[in-house]
Structure formats: structure tokens, C-alpha cells
Amino acid sequence: MKRCSVTLAMLLSVMGLLGVGGCQTGDLGTTNVAGDITTMIDASPEQIASAGERVLTEMSFLDVSGVSTSIDGRVRAKTAHDQAVTIKIKSQGKNISKVAIRVGALGDEATSMRILEELRAALGGDDS
């Protein structure tokens, strides 16, 4: 029984370190789940992917590319230090999409939040 308790305690500790439960950011409705900044935006995946490509290009990220459908989308880029930048988009209904932004292997919250702010501005407002 003691072994089970120790194993459970270790598992809960690791989950806490990885942020599996998700942490609220300073932005209402936006969470940081295991390094992904996740929020809902009032726009279609195509609109978000197009705006995401523009934003990442304007922010001088490298190798910017994007694909999208009416169901989902993805925009990828790289930083000057060769860290991956990914914006994942999934439709949640008519003209509303779940967006997850990740910078680097572990997630850079400050840079991801900056990308989110620029993305919202490019789409014409603050959709929190």
C-alpha cells in the first residue's frame, strides 16, 4: 500500500510540473496547458490561419507556412534560435475556433501571449 501511495504522489507531482491541469494566464479565458497557450477566438480556422501567417511574418519569424480547412488549421514558423512556433486551430462551431499557440519545446508563455495579442489585433479585436 505504501508503494502505491508513493507512486501516486510522484505522478501527481509530475502532473503539476507539466501543467497537465492547466494554469490560468493573466488573460481571461486563456490557459497555459503543458506549454500551449489555449483560447477561443471568434473566427473561422481559415481566417485565423491567414492572420497567423501575416502576424508571424510581420514579427520576423522564419519559414512561415500555414494550411487550413473549414474544420482546422495550422501555422508553423521558426525563431532565429531554430525553435518551432506552432499555431493549431480547431473549429468549435460556426465562426468560433479553439486556438493553441506554442513556442519552443517547453512553451514560451511570454512570446506565445505576444503572438496571441497580435493575432487578435489582426483579426480586428480582442476576442477573449
C-alpha positions as CSV (number, residue, x, y, z in Angstrom):
1,M,0.0,0.0,0.0
2,K,2.8,2.4,0.8
3,R,4.3,1.8,-2.7
4,C,1.0,2.8,-4.3
5,S,0.9,6.0,-2.2
6,V,4.4,6.9,-3.2
7,T,3.8,6.2,-6.8
8,L,0.5,8.3,-6.8
9,A,2.3,11.2,-5.0
10,M,5.1,11.1,-7.7
11,L,2.5,11.0,-10.5
12,L,0.7,14.0,-9.1
13,S,3.9,15.9,-8.7
14,V,4.9,15.3,-12.3
15,M,1.4,16.3,-13.5
16,G,1.8,19.5,-11.5
17,L,5.2,20.2,-13.0
18,L,3.9,19.6,-16.6
19,G,0.9,21.8,-16.0
20,V,-1.5,19.0,-17.1
21,G,-4.4,20.6,-15.2
22,G,-3.8,23.9,-17.0
23,C,-3.0,27.2,-15.5
24,Q,-4.9,30.4,-16.0
25,T,-2.8,33.1,-17.6
26,G,-3.3,36.9,-17.0
27,D,-5.7,36.9,-20.0
28,L,-9.3,35.9,-19.1
29,G,-10.3,32.8,-20.9
30,T,-6.8,31.8,-21.9
31,T,-4.9,28.9,-20.3
32,N,-1.4,27.5,-20.4
33,V,-1.7,23.7,-20.7
34,A,1.6,21.9,-20.8
35,G,3.2,24.9,-22.6
36,D,0.3,25.5,-25.1
37,I,-1.4,28.9,-24.7
38,T,-5.1,28.0,-25.5
39,T,-8.1,30.2,-26.0
40,M,-11.2,30.6,-28.1
41,I,-11.4,33.2,-30.9
42,D,-14.5,34.3,-32.8
43,A,-13.3,33.5,-36.3
44,S,-13.1,30.5,-38.7
45,P,-9.9,28.4,-39.0
46,E,-9.2,29.9,-42.4
47,Q,-9.4,33.4,-41.1
48,I,-7.2,32.6,-38.1
49,A,-4.6,30.7,-40.2
50,S,-4.4,33.6,-42.7
51,A,-4.0,36.2,-39.9
52,G,-1.5,33.9,-38.2
53,E,0.7,33.7,-41.3
54,R,0.6,37.6,-41.6
55,V,1.4,38.1,-37.9
56,L,4.3,35.6,-37.8
57,T,5.8,37.2,-40.9
58,E,5.4,40.7,-39.5
59,M,7.1,39.6,-36.3
60,S,10.0,38.4,-38.4
61,F,9.7,34.7,-37.7
62,L,11.4,32.4,-40.2
63,D,10.0,29.8,-42.6
64,V,6.3,30.8,-42.0
65,S,3.8,28.4,-43.6
66,G,0.2,27.6,-43.0
67,V,-2.6,25.3,-44.1
68,S,-6.3,25.4,-43.2
69,T,-9.8,24.0,-43.9
70,S,-13.2,24.9,-42.6
71,I,-12.6,22.4,-39.8
72,D,-9.0,23.0,-38.7
73,G,-5.7,24.7,-39.5
74,R,-2.1,25.0,-38.6
75,V,0.6,27.7,-39.0
76,R,4.2,26.9,-38.4
77,A,7.4,29.0,-38.2
78,K,10.8,29.1,-36.5
79,T,12.6,31.5,-34.3
80,A,16.2,32.7,-35.0
81,H,17.3,30.0,-32.5
82,D,15.5,27.3,-34.5
83,Q,12.7,26.9,-32.0
84,A,9.4,25.7,-33.5
85,V,6.4,28.1,-33.4
86,T,3.0,26.5,-33.9
87,I,-0.5,27.8,-34.0
88,K,-3.1,25.0,-34.0
89,I,-6.7,25.8,-34.9
90,K,-9.8,23.7,-34.5
91,S,-13.3,24.8,-35.3
92,Q,-15.7,24.6,-32.3
93,G,-18.8,25.7,-34.2
94,K,-19.9,28.4,-36.6
95,N,-17.3,31.1,-36.6
96,I,-15.6,30.1,-33.3
97,S,-12.3,28.3,-33.0
98,K,-10.1,26.9,-30.4
99,V,-6.5,28.2,-30.8
100,A,-3.4,26.7,-29.2
101,I,0.0,28.6,-29.6
102,R,3.3,27.0,-28.6
103,V,6.8,28.4,-28.9
104,G,9.7,26.0,-28.3
105,A,9.7,22.5,-26.9
106,L,8.6,23.6,-23.4
107,G,6.4,26.5,-24.4
108,D,7.4,30.2,-24.0
109,E,4.4,31.8,-22.4
110,A,5.5,35.4,-22.9
111,T,6.2,35.0,-26.7
112,S,3.0,32.9,-27.1
113,M,1.0,35.6,-25.4
114,R,2.5,38.3,-27.6
115,I,1.6,36.3,-30.7
116,L,-1.9,35.9,-29.4
117,E,-2.3,39.6,-28.9
118,E,-1.0,40.3,-32.4
119,L,-3.3,37.6,-33.8
120,R,-6.4,39.2,-32.1
121,A,-5.4,42.6,-33.4
122,A,-5.0,41.3,-36.9
123,L,-8.5,39.7,-36.7
124,G,-10.0,43.1,-35.7
125,G,-10.4,42.9,-31.9
126,D,-9.9,41.3,-28.6
127,D,-11.8,38.0,-28.6
128,S,-11.2,36.7,-25.1
